[in-house]
Amino acid sequence: MMEENTKMFSLPVDSDHKALEFRLFSASPPHMRAFHLAWTSLFTCFFSTFATPPLISIIRDDLNLTDTDISNAGIASVSGAIFARLAIGTACDLVGPRFASTVMSLVTAPIVLGISTISSATGFILFRFLIGLSLANFVANQYWMSSMFSGRVVGLANGVAAGWANVGSGATQLLMPLIYSLICKLGVTSFTAWRVAFVIPATLQTLTALAVSAFGQDYPDGNFKRPQKSGNKPKDGFFKVLCHGLKNYRGWILGLTYGYCFGVELTMDNIIAEYFYDRFDLRIQIAGLIAASFGLANLVSRPSGGVISDMMERRFGMRGRLWSLWTVQTIAGLLCVLLGQMNSLGGSVVVMFAFSLFVQAASGMTFGVVPFVSRRSLGVISGMTGSGGTVGAVVTQLLLFSGSKYSTETGITLMGIMILLCTLPISLIYFPKWGGMFCGPSIEANAIEEDYHLLESDSEDKEKCSRQESLR
């Protein structure tokens, strides 16, 4: 019977019908189709959220925006996702990732188009806040991949799905100035052209949302209404699961860590085009092209971070995951400090691109550690970590890029210092079963706790524990 069931799928599957392989260039249903629908839908959400920064030099002249207005809008664009990510995580549990993703995209798509109607700084800030809610689709993206792929390849699937989606923040830096220029060449005035340009991201977001609804599938065996297999998760109630996750200090540390890798990435998406435009007196198209390279690096950087984390775990156990995360994010901090000190255009571009590779890889590595933190509260830990990314972006922009307290280059330097400081707590993460950066696993009998094991079979668990013990 099991063999007959597995023949229904084009990919080899486990007992839960989750895919055991990840075939990037396949679109076979339901596994790889869900992957491509997930990343393209989230891609358009990033495209819409960051469609404004590459045109900000035109928009600020039209709306008479001050530096404080622009900074507040950047903060607003990511702050809404803090609570929206927690909300959509709950929605995924209640109605499934496909429906949750579709609704979030369809609700925010008209708002993307609506930004073309604004005439004041207040309206600009409000619309950027509302559009930024769509970034909560990240949670549905990762939830969906975890529902479709087994533990053997779920890290790779998560990394590529999130990394490719994040490319949207770079693609919009490149494409929105080109769209704007094309509209201007058709005889449309500058202050009207930027408004018309927002038809493109709004349309793309709507089309991908409809595709997710029409062609997606929540789980390998069907949509959300199917009964969940027993034994997959402990049967704790919602509040018990929530409290258990919130009391786990590892989740808070990972949230802080993610705030200064992914959170920094969000901050850079908001400021980088304007920074190059103003500091080096570039044309808007050239500034957009340079800024695009930062986000486009996600095509390989974030997936590579997940792959490296998996490789280091196979060689050194949990110690390898933690050390690789600390090392890569520390290098990112140093490059960020250096970027703020660069005075030449060529040097700034090279350092910025290297910085993008390391800071985005750290994001992938962070979610290489998350699945190990808690079995019964995995969703809560994922939500805490994901929300930490947006909190980091809000705090960084508020402290360093709000108003005229610091120049942008000084703010970038100080942001690098914050990365270095907020990476240090990784050294405090310790798993009784697997150890930490400086200590091996506990040899006490109660070290093996249900709360802190990876979602895999007992035999594989014991093998990992033995390997960790030999490394101690």
PyMOL commands that set and color helices and strands:
alter all, ss='L'
color gray80, all
select helices_A, chain A and resi 2-6+31-49+53-63+67-95+97-117+121-148+154-185+190-197+199-215+238-246+249-259+262-279+284-299+301-316+318-341+345-372+378-400+408-428+445-447+450-452+458-471
alter helices_A, ss='H'
color red, helices_A
select strands_A, chain A and resi 430-431+435-436
alter strands_A, ss='S'
color yellow, strands_A
deselect
rebuild
show_as cartoon
